[in-house]
Amino acid sequence: MEEMEEYHMMVSQMFGSVEEGYEHYNSYAKSKGFNVRLDDKEYISGTTELKRRRFCCSKEGYRLEKYFVAKDQIREPRALTRCGCKAMLEIQREPGTGLWFVKNFVDVHNHPLDPKQSPFLRSHRRLNNAQKADAVEYGLGGLRTCEIMEVMEKHHGGYDQVGFVSRDLYNFFAKYKKKRILGRDAEFVLNHMRAQVERDAEFFFKYSTDDEGHLRNIFWADSQSQIDYEAFGDLVVFDSTYRVNRYNLPFVPFIGVDHHRSTIVFGVGIVSDETVSSYEWLLQSFLEVMSHKNPRSVITDGDAAMRKAIKKVMPRTDHRLCSWHIEQNMIRHLRNPMLRDFRKLIYRKMGVYEFERSWAQFKEKYEITEQSAWMSRMYKLRKRWSAAYTNGRYFLGMLHNHLDRKMSLVDLVEHSEHCMSRIRRNEDELDAKAANSVPFTRIDANPLEKNAARIYTPKMFKKFRYCIRRSSAWEIEEHTERDGLVTYRDALKEGAEGGSRHVFFVECSFHGSSMNGIFCGCRKLECEGVPCSHIFSVLSFLGVETIPLCCVWIRWTMQAKAAFVSETNGNTHVWSEEMGRYRQMRNKASVALFKVVEWAEEAKHI
């Protein structure tokens, strides 16, 4: 009886289009557990308009004989799926109304049916537009395709509710990237840059082409990056070892550190080669958008072309080499104990004379000759990597920055924008935390520590607290005054910090009773913007309970960006207006649906 009602329901259906007829039959097939395939069709005589269309079970017919007798096949033949099943639905168009009626319906199959298999059958597997949009977003967020599939399954309530399998997702991404990249990679990126300018009037991008019009170099920086550079552009890190996989192009992010000592991005560049001229173009483009404000210091990966470009474009900027890249070269060229001894030459604080003496001893110990090209090159560059030469120079305590990812040009642009969005979200979160809390200090804590807790960001406060607490290991032995400058002899207390006897001289200048200048021989303040324990020892000796302004660098405080209005509305996730509208509607719909499901009866009617 039930089968008769089902049969009558199918043959009495009317459809507005062929597509509607297919969707209806495919839904029926999903509930039964078989796959649907497009079959025979007939056109109205003399036209291209369909008159009749047939949909059949995918097991209709048999594999052609020629495939069984073929020889020298390169690929393994696919498994047999057809078994001569006659199940089908045939619809025909009514001449007058244009509607489609069921002309023939066969519901008898010659094979078992199992609805549990439907999620894996081809006609029931399809990514809808919403799923495609979510998949692209997850991909931009750094998830791999297999991880995206797991998220989708959990989001939909199981693999059988997703509507596709992992192979479909891999195929979608392959077609998605091919559609955008194939022959139009650079065009797509440039069009995206132009769209960014429409959304952000201060967005800057510049590119150069070769004689044939092919893209050679490109640089871009949005308005927030320009604001960040104005506040924190005293130190910039370049790393040209980050590659774009498809073209092997050097990708050069311009990196800095904010008041939380977190990474920020000032701009992004891609160059066609590692020549001096390409890097000069890149640096000049960077300075153009930054109002020709040079950074005080830069850290690079050691590329010779980049060194020459910096010397020409930024002649007054101090330059050191990234220790991470030096470490990688050391591992390739050295072995322990030679490796361990070389690290001492890099990181141990010593005077220039002591370094030169240690270098001579190192060469003698390991019998290093002038024929050692790498070692000779490192010695020539010693002023850019040895602590003996970099001590007191302005590098904010940074030694390196390294990125390690490879992707296509379009992927890289998308990923860089996602990274910037994540970085800015983290900064906003840290700002909110710092604005609504004060680091904990004990009741008996040093007054300078309590004062520092209210001046600096929480991350920097920990550095200041460390130096303040270390100051108790030092004592002022004597002080002298000459020409308005007071010099304090600060010595390590006997038995403190290992017992080695150390002495530093701290010079202070005053305007009336207020300190307006201070200098310590260790030069930590000049190098990192953080007063050393010797300076805090002097302040404690003088009974000072608030940190003098000459010791406070605004870049480490919550006031670092007070003069700069952040572009909080700059949404780096928006790649199209349609995508932006979809996100807004989706978010509103999610909230509404959660409200509806609280009432079980109402939810049944949705």
N, C-alpha and C positions, 0 to 999 in steps of 0.2 A: 504493500500500500504506500509506504513511504517512498519507494523507488518510483512509483507511478506519479505521485505528486511532484517529485523532483523533476521527472521527465517533462511533465506538463508545464512546470514553471520555466524550464529552459526553452521549449519550443514556442511559448507564448510571448517571449520577450521581443521588444522593439528597441532598436538602437539608433542614435543620432548620427553615428559615424562608424567606420570600420574600426578605429582605435577603441571606441567604446565597446564594440562587440568583442574585440580581443581581450580587453581588460576584464570583462565579465566572465568570459570562458576561462581565462587564466586564474581568476579568483576561485572559480569552481574547481579547477584542476588542483589548486593548492590545497583546498579542503579535502580532496580525495587522495592526493599523493602522487600525481603524475605531472610530467613536463609537457609544455605546449610548444608547437612549432608552426610557423607560417607555411601554408601549403599552396594549393592551386588557386589561381585567380583568373577572372575574365573581365575584359573591358567592353564598354558600350561601343558598338561598331563605328569606326571612323573617328573615335576620340581617345583621349588618355584617361577618361573617367572610369573608375571601377564599377562594374555591374554586379560581380559576384566574388566572394572571398571565402576561402576555406582555412580553418585552423584544425590541426590534427595533433594527436598524441605523438610525442617525439619518437616513440618506438614504432611508428608507421613505416612500412616498407622494409627493405633489406639492403645491406651493403652491396654495392655493384660488384660484379664478378671480376672486372678488370683490376680491382685492388687486391684480389686474392692471387692473381697470376703474375702480378708485377714483380720484376726482379731488380736487383741492385738498388733497393730502397735505402736511402740515407737515414731516414728517421724510422724509429719503431712505429708500426701502424697503431692507431688508436684502438682501444678495446671496443668490441662489438656492442652496440646498444639497441639496434633495431631488431624487431622480432615479428613484423607484419601485423601490428595492432591496427584495428579498423576504427577505433574511437576517433570521433571528429565532430566539429561544429561547422556548418556551412550557412553563410548568411547572404541574402540577396537584396538589392536596392529596389524599392518601389518607384516606378517612373513618376508618379504624380506627386507624392509627398517628399521623396528623397530619403525617407526613413529606411532602415534595414531590418528585415524580418528573418527569422530562422527558417531556412529552406530544408535543412536536413540536420539531424542530430543523432549520433550513435554513441551510446554510453557504455557499451560492452568492451572490456579490455581482455586481452589474452595473456595477461601477466599480472602478478600480484601488485596491489596498491598499498602504500603505507604513508599516511599523512606525516609521520615523523621524519620522513626523508625529504619533505618539501623544501626546508631551508637550504638544501644542498643542490636542488635542481635548478638548471640554468634560467628558465623563464620566471622563476620566483626570486631571483637574485638581482638586485638593482640598488645603487646608491641614489637616494633622492637629493635634491638640491641642498636641503638643510644639512644632510649628512656630509655632503661634499664640502660645504662651507666649514663645518666643524672639523673635518679631517684636515683641511688646509690650515686652520688655526692651530690645531694640535701640532702639526708639522712645524709651523713657525715657532711654536713654543719649545721645540727641541726634541719632541717625542719621535721615536722611530716608528716605522709603519706597523710592526708587530705590537708595539706598545699602544698605538692608536687603536688597533683592533680590540685589544683587551679593554680599553676605556669605553669603546663603543658597546661592547657586549654588556658591560656592567651598567652603562647608562640606559640601555634598552631592556634590561632585565633578563639577559641570557642570549646565547648564540642563536637560538631559534627565533628570536624576536628582532634581530638586527636587520635582516633582509638582504644580507650579502655575506660572502666568506672572505677570508684574508686575501685570496688570490684576486678577487674583484678589487680590493682596496689597492693592492700593488699595481694592478693594471690601470686603475684610475690615476694614480700618481704619475705613472709612466706617461700616459697620454696628456695629463695636465701640464707636466713640465715640457714635453715635446712640443705641445701646441704653442707655448709661450717662447720657448728657446729656439726652436728650429729656424735658423736663418735670421731670427729677429731678436736675439738676446739683447744686443746693445740698444736697439730701437725701443724695446719694452722698458728698459731701465731709464732711458732718456724721457720717455713719455710719462713714466712714473715721477721723475724729478719735476717735470713741468706741472704735473697735477699737485705735487707738494707745494709748489710756489703759489698756486691758487688758494690752497688751504692756509698757508703760512707765508705772509707777505715778506717776512725776513729770511725765509729759507734761501740758502745760497747753494748753487751748484755751478761748476765750470768743467768744461771738457775740451779736449783737443783731438783732432783727427789727422790721419796721414794724407798723402797726396791723392789717394783713391777714395777718401771720405770714410775710411774705417776708423772706429773709435780707438784711440791710443791711450789717453789718460782721462780720469775723471775724479773730481773731488766734490764732496758735499758736506754741509753743516747746517742744521736747522737753527731756529732762533734760540732754543734752550741751550744748545751747545755754545753759541756765541755768548750768552749770559754767563754760563759756567766758566768760560775762558776768561771773561772779564774779572770774575771773582777768584779763580784758582789757576790762572794761566801762567803762574810763575815757574812751573815745572811741567815739561811735556815729555812723554815717552813715545818713541817711534819703534815699531817692530815690523820690518819688511819681510820677515821670514814666513808670514802667514800667507798661504797660497790659495788661489782660486783653482780648484782641481781641473775643471774642463780645459782651461787655457793656460794653466800654470802661471798666472799673472801675480806679481807681488801685490798684496793687499796691505795697506799701511793705515792702521787706525792711529789717531792722535789721542793719546790717553793722558789723564791727569789724576790727581787725588783731591777730594773735597775736604770739608771741615770735619767729617767723620772718619777721615783717612780711608774712604772707600773710592773705588774706581769711578771715574766719570769720562765721558767721551766728548772731545772737542770737535771732532770731524773724522771723516773717513775718505781715504784715497785709494785708487787702483791705478797702477801704471803698467805700461806695456812691456817695460824692460827695466833692468837695474843699472841704468846709465846715469851719469851725473846730470845730463840735461833733463831727464825725466824727473829726477828728484828735485832739481831746481824748480821746475814747473810746479811740482806739487807743493813745495814749501812757499813759493811765491803766491800760489792760490790760497794757501792757508792764511798767510799774512794779509792778503787782500781782504778777506772777509773779517779778519780780526783787527781791522783798522791799523794794520802794520805795527801792532804791538808785539815786540819780540819777547819770548820767554827768557827768564834769567838763566835757566839750565835745561838741558835735554839729555835723555838717556836713549841710546840706540843699540842695535844688535851688533854693531861693529862693521857693517858693510862699508867698504872703502869709498864707493860712489856716494853713499849717503854722507859720509864724513866730509868729503870735498864740497858737496852741495850745501851743507850746514855752514861750513867755513865761509862760503861765498855769500849765501843769502842771509845768514844770521851770524855775522862775524863777531859780535859782542856777546854771544850766548855761550855759556860754559857747557862743556860736552864731556860726558863719561860713557863708558861701555856697560852694557847690561851684563850683570854677573851670571845670569842664567845661561846665556849663550857662551860665555867664557867657560863655565862649568862643562857644557856639552863638548866644547873643543878640547878641554883638558882630558875628559874621559876617552876621547879618540886618540889623543897623542901621548898620554902619560899613564903610568901604573904606579900603585903603591910600592914603596913609601915615597916615591918621587911626587905622586899626586898630592899626598898629604902635606908635604913640605911646600909645594907650590901654593896651596891654599893659604898657608901662613903668610906668604908674600902678598896675597890679595887682601886678606881680612884683618890681619894683626895691625893694631895701631902702633906705629913707630915713626921716628923721624926720617927725613929723606936720606941723611947720611947713613943711618942704620939700615935702611932698605938697600942702598947701593952696596953696602958691605955684605948684607945677607944674600943679595943676588950673586955677588962674586963667589961666595962660599957655596951657594947652591950649584952654580955652574961647575965649580971645581969638584964638588962631591959626586956629581953625576956625569962628569966628563962631557959637558955640553960644549960643542964647538960652534964656530960661526956658520958651519954648514947646516945647522938645524934651522930651517927657514921659519917654522912656526914660532920657535922660541925667540929668534931674532926679531920677528915681527912684534911679538908680545912685549919685548923689552922697549922697542921704539914707541909703543903705545902705553907705556907704564903710567904716564901721567893721567890716563883716562880710566884706569882700573884699580890701581893700588891705593889702599887706604892711607899709605904714607903721603901720597900726593893729593888725594881727594878730601882728606880730613879738613874740615872747616869750610869747604866749598858748599854751595847751596844746592843740596839734593834731597832735602826733607827726609833723610834716612832711607830713601828708596834705593834699592839695588837693581831691581829688574821688573819686568812685566812680560808675560809670555802668553800667547794664544795658540791653540793647536787644533784647528778645524779645517776641513777642506770641503768645498762645495762649488756649485756653478755660480756664474755671475749673478743671475736673478736670485738664487737661493741666498747668496751672500748679502745682497741688498736687503732682502726680507729679514734675514737672520740678524743683521747689524741693527736694524730698526727695532726688532724684538728685544735685543740685548739692551739697547738704549732705554727702551720703555721699562724693562725690568730694573735697570740701574737707577732710573729716576723714581720708580716706585719705592725701591729700598731707601733712597735718600729721603723721600717724603715721610716714610715710616719712621726713620731714625730722627728726623726733625720733630715729628709729632711726639715721639717718646721723650726727646730731650726737652721739649717745650712744656711737657706736663709732668716732669719729674726731676729730681735732683739726686745725683749719686749719694749713696749712704756714706756718712762719716761718723765715727764714734764721738762721744761727748768729749773725751780727752784728746781728740785728734789735734794735730798741729793747726793753729789758726790759718796758716797758709794753705793747708789742705782743704779746710772748710771753704776758704775763699775761692780756691781753684774749682771746687765742685759747682760753684754758681757762675763761673765764667766760661768754662770750656765744655765742648761736647763730651758726652759720656766716654766715648772711645779715647779721646785725647786726655781726659781727666786721669785715666789710669796711668798714662805715661808721666804726667806731672806728679801724681801721687807717688810713683816709684822713685822719682828724683827727690821729692821732698823727704820721704822716709830715709833715703840713703844719706841725706845731708847730716843726719845725726851721727854718722861715722866720721865726720870731719870737724875740725876745730880751728878757730882763728888764733894763730900764734902771735901775730903782731900786725900792726898796720901803720902806714906812713902816709903823710900828706904832702903834696908838692904841686904848686900851681893850680890849686883847686881840684886836683885829682887824688883820690884816696886809694891806696893800694893795700889789699889785704892778703896776707900770707896764710893760705888755707892748707892745712896738713891733715893727712889721714891719722886718726887716733891709733895709738899703739895697740896692736892685736886685732884691729878691725880689718875686715875683708881680706883675710889671709896673711895679714901682718906685714906686707910689703910697704915700705915707706914711700909715700908720694906727696908731692907738694905742688899746688897750683896757686898762681897769683891772679886775684880778681881786682880789676880796676873799676872804680865807681866815680861818677860825677854828680854833683848836686846843684839844684837851683833853690837856694834857701835851705829849707829842711827836706825838700822833696828830691828824690833820686830821679835824674833825667837821662842817665846813661850807665851802662854796665857792660863789662867785657871780661871773659875768662879765657885763659890760655888754651883750654880744651876745645873752645869754639863750637860747642854743641848748640848754643843759642843761634849763632849765625848759620849753622849748617842745617838744623832741623826745626828751628823756631820754638824749641823747648829749652827752658833754662836748665842748666846742669845742677847736680847736687852741690857743687862748690858755690854757685850763686845763691842757692837756697840756704846754704850754711851761713853766708854773709848776711842774708836778710834776717835769719833767725838771731844772729849775733847782734844785729842792730835793733832787734825787737819789733821788726816790721810784721804786721799781721795781714796786710793786703798786698797782693802782688803788684809792684809798680808798673805803670803803663809801658815803660821801656822794655819790660820783660813779656808783655802780652802782644802776641801776634794775632791780629783780627782773624786771619784765615783759619785758625783753629777754634774759634768761638762760634756761638750761636748767632752772632751778628755778622758773620762772614758774608752773607748774601742779603743783608738788610737793605742795602742800597740798590739791589737789583730785583726787579719784579720777574718772577719765574713764569714761563709760559705753561701753566698747568693744564691748559686746554689743548695743548699740542698732542694729539693722539697718533702715535706712530703705528697703531694697529690698522688704521683705516686705509685700505688699498682701493676702494671704490665707494661711491655714494650708495650704490645698491647694497654693498656689504655693510655699510654703516647703518642703513635703515633696517636691514635684517637683524643685526645685533640688538638694536633698540627694541624692535618688536618682539624678538625672542625673549629678551630679559623681562619685558613687561608681561608677556604671556606666561612665563614660568611662575612669576609671582601670583598671577591670577589663578592659574591651575592649582597651585598649592592651597590657595584659599578655598577653591571649590571642593577639593578632595576631603576637606575636613567634615563635609556633610555627605554621608554615604548615599542618601536617597537622591540628592541633586546630582551627584557624580554619575549615577547610573544613566542619566539622560543626556550626558555630554558626549 
